Amino acid sequence: MKEKAGEKERIFRANPFDSRLGTHKLHGKYKDYWSFTVINQYRIMFTFLDSNKVDFINIGTHDIYK
């Protein structure tokens, strides 16, 4: 999992909206956040701080949204 997360982070740094990531805006109480897929049900939740910076908030299954 850790290795795959590192691979996805490298893709993310090159292009946060690369189709391999499935980057999407979240809704509801997490409407200020975004998420992308690491593997299967595992996601990384993040927010854009500005055009060149992001803050990774959490990593885990869909349970991170609860």
C-alpha positions as CSV (number, residue, x, y, z in Angstrom):
1,M,0.0,0.0,0.0
2,K,2.8,2.4,1.0
3,E,4.7,1.8,-2.3
4,K,1.5,2.2,-4.4
5,A,0.7,5.5,-2.5
6,G,4.2,6.8,-3.4
7,E,3.7,5.9,-7.1
8,K,0.3,7.7,-7.1
9,E,1.8,10.7,-5.4
10,R,4.5,11.0,-8.1
11,I,1.7,11.0,-10.7
12,F,-0.2,13.5,-8.7
13,R,2.7,15.9,-8.5
14,A,3.1,15.8,-12.3
15,N,-0.6,16.3,-12.9
16,P,-3.3,16.2,-10.1
17,F,-6.0,15.5,-12.6
18,D,-4.2,12.6,-14.4
19,S,-6.9,10.1,-15.4
20,R,-5.1,7.3,-13.6
21,L,-5.9,9.0,-10.3
22,G,-9.7,9.5,-10.6
23,T,-9.4,12.8,-8.9
24,H,-12.7,14.2,-7.8
25,K,-14.3,16.9,-5.7
26,L,-16.0,15.8,-2.5
27,H,-19.4,16.8,-1.3
28,G,-21.3,17.5,1.9
29,K,-19.3,18.3,4.9
30,Y,-16.1,17.6,2.9
31,K,-17.0,20.0,0.1
32,D,-13.7,21.9,0.5
33,Y,-11.7,18.8,-0.2
34,W,-10.7,16.6,-3.1
35,S,-9.8,12.9,-3.3
36,F,-7.8,10.5,-5.6
37,T,-7.6,6.7,-5.7
38,V,-4.5,4.9,-4.5
39,I,-5.7,1.3,-5.0
40,N,-9.2,-0.2,-5.0
41,Q,-11.1,1.4,-2.1
42,Y,-8.1,3.4,-0.7
43,R,-8.1,7.1,-1.2
44,I,-6.0,10.2,-0.4
45,M,-8.1,13.2,0.7
46,F,-6.5,16.6,0.1
47,T,-7.1,20.3,-0.4
48,F,-5.5,22.9,-2.7
49,L,-3.8,25.6,-0.6
50,D,-2.9,27.6,-3.7
51,S,-2.0,26.9,-7.4
52,N,1.3,25.2,-6.4
53,K,0.6,23.7,-3.0
54,V,-1.7,21.0,-1.6
55,D,-2.3,19.6,1.9
56,F,-2.8,15.8,2.1
57,I,-5.5,15.4,4.8
58,N,-6.0,11.7,5.2
59,I,-5.4,8.3,3.5
60,G,-7.6,5.2,3.9
61,T,-10.8,3.5,2.7
62,H,-14.1,5.3,2.3
63,D,-14.2,5.3,6.1
64,I,-12.1,8.5,6.0
65,Y,-15.2,10.3,4.9
66,K,-17.1,9.4,8.1
